[in-house]
Amino acid sequence: MNTAATALVTGLALLFSLSVEAKAQQSPASGRAEAQAPGMLTTHSIKKAPETLTVSVSPYDDSDLNLLLKKDFESLLTARDGVSIEPEAKAGFLLLFEAKVVPSEDAPYRPSLGSLNAGSSGVDVNVNVWSNTQDSVLGGRQPAPEVGSNLFHINAILRHRSGGEVIWQGDVYYVLSGPETERIARAIVAPLVEKIGQTVALEPFKID
């Protein structure tokens, strides 16, 4: 067996032994993992945004809901230091967004107890020992949205108006549990705006 294969087997054995040992030590209380938060946020900062921003907000279509969301974006952006809302012709940046209901299968939930990378020099094992929002050895699997359920999704990008260069993009998802699409849609604008200029990966959240 070559070095890489040996390292892979060793790593898999380590993951398995940690899982078995943790399960044996689990108390009934610790075995009941909290349900995954219904919201998930992922953003990516491509280039540092300037300290002062003049922004024009535009939805991809002018539905009644999108016009409400546009006002929410503008209100929340105005509350941020150094940000002002301007007409498109005067703004330095455009914040473009798309909002729609999507099936749960389109959500970026990726269950994993950890990662394992094997190479010629050895094996790198990264194990999630405990988490109440992610899959982990002690906490167990955290449920992804139920197949067949729907989520509300907002995608937004921040780009230069003149050159078109994108400097930030973000996606937010939230499980819909009833006839409250408008309330959920408007409520998830805030966590998205809060992360403008930042990078976060699969950050769970819950709204009141």
Stockholm file with secondary structure:
# STOCKHOLM 1.0

chainA/1-208         MNTAATALVTGLALLFSLSVEAKAQQSPASGRAEAQAPGMLTTHSIKKAPETLTVSVSPYDDSDLNLLLKKDFESLLTARDGVSIEPEAKAGFLLLFEAKVVPSEDAPYRPSLGSLNAGSSGVDVNVNVWSNTQDSVLGGRQPAPEVGSNLFHINAILRHRSGGEVIWQGDVYYVLSGPETERIARAIVAPLVEKIGQTVALEPFKID
#=GR chainA/1-208 SS CCHHHHHHHHHHHHHHHHHHHHHHHCCHHHHSCCCCCSEEEEEEESSCCCSSEEEEEEESSCCHHHHHHHHHHHHHHHTSTTEEECCTTTCSEEEEEEEEEEEGGGSCCCCCSEEEEEETTEEEEEECCCCSSSCBTTTBCCCCCCTTCEEEEEEEEEEETTTCCEEEEEEEEEEECSSCHHHHHHHTHHHHHHTTTCCEEEEEECCC
#=GC SS_cons         CCHHHHHHHHHHHHHHHHHHHHHHHCCHHHHSCCCCCSEEEEEEESSCCCSSEEEEEEESSCCHHHHHHHHHHHHHHHTSTTEEECCTTTCSEEEEEEEEEEEGGGSCCCCCSEEEEEETTEEEEEECCCCSSSCBTTTBCCCCCCTTCEEEEEEEEEEETTTCCEEEEEEEEEEECSSCHHHHHHHTHHHHHHTTTCCEEEEEECCC
//
